[in-house]
């Protein structure tokens, strides 16, 4: 915060910053794992900040939550069992449970305080927490995957913070190998993969580690996300078996509402910018 009541997140490596005008601070605490802050902003509703980084806002969270959920769910032939590693604000869980064929959705986040604060300040994101198909676990997601039985899940969504602190191990070959082991025959993992404009090297390293772990088909999709560095974000899908087939007609006829996602957006998000294609070809 600065004297004129603007919250600013800096990205020093690329010498840029993003700011939101603040009405007031609603909450601040140091959990066992990280510093959590909640602000009321002038135009983006409530804002959650973790360790100084913007995480979720009332106004624009739908971009991220819909795009880490629906593209992978509509690319799997029959996704019934879904795990969300991280995702403590519960917005991804809400989107996953919009799919009627999902029989079980387990959210595994190490920090329970993120969820408890979301229930207070972002109740709309938590509206599916009591769905009988939902299960919330507040444990180490890396250990959960390591201990899981082979073939026990269809889709893993890694909805994590940046690759530092508690989330650092979620961007490693060892973690991806454990995911590959516990995924079913047509299993898929999707993980937020930062900004291609700012962190292209990280995306390349992440895709490389996924391939080394045994995943055969990789897709990086792009979408806007105003409050994250550069305002342009990505997620990367890795498939254990055959190349994914987009169930386009199911997406067209989806029996639920979305704000951003639809079949056309799904297809458009997979188009690769020229600089991204050249970077992949150079690897």
Secondary structure, 3 states (H helix, E strand, C coil): CCCCCEEEEEEHHHCEEEEEEEEEEEEEEECCCCEEEEEEECCCCEEEEECCEEEEECCCHHHHHHHCCHHHHCCCCCCCEEEEEECCCCHHHHHHCCCCCCCEEEEECCCHHHHHHHHHHCHHHHCCCCCCCEEEECCCHHHHHHHCCCCCEEEEEEECCCCCHHHHHHHCHHHHHHHHHHEEEEEEEEEECCCCCCCHHHHHHHHHHHHHCCCCEEEEEEEECCCCHHHEEEEEEEECCCCCCCCHHHHHCCCCCCCCCCHHHHHHHCCCCHHHHHHHHCC
